[in-house]
Amino acid sequence: MASTYAKHAAVILYHQIGLLCFVLVVLQSCKGNKGIYKSNCDVAVTFKKVGFTQLIDSIKNYDQQYVEVSGTYREAKEQSALYNDSLFTDHSNKHALWINFSQDCLLYLEGTRTGLFEANDGEFTPINNKRVIIRGRIDLRNMGHLGLYKGTMDRVSFVKL
């Protein structure tokens, strides 16, 4: 009788642990404002997926090309830039991309009309110091604020937080 009770208790405990794990996964996935923001710009364009280091090291090969790259986005007064999110690389502006968000390519949360830079419920989407995947066109004629960056990504049409 005692062993049957112990087996039953173990099964209940197993299910409770499974439920707890499920709840933790759901809560973690809801943490922060994650989402995909898209614009109607360049919807017919095929973007070249490229690693951040490869893009920066051979950026001349990507001038006027449409690329998808991931990195850490940082914004501040006179700063809108994408940096390599690796801990083992140079994080100076000369190894970063200026990100030129444009009124021509407004970004909206997929399935809504909530803009990336609009207040939603009184708060803006937290994007500063976040890892993002971003799509746009590389422009080497523009080196960003005060010419401090490796190049610019303009015509930004996709941001995944």
Secondary structure, 3 states (H helix, E strand, C coil): CHHHHHHHHHHHHHHHHHHHHHHHHHHHHHCCCCCEEECCCCCCCCCEECCHHHHHHCHHHHCCCEEEEEEEEEEECCEEEEECCCCCCCCCHHHCEEECCCHHHCCEECCCCCECCCEECCEECCCCCEEEEEEEEEECCCCCHHHCCCEEEEEEEEEEC
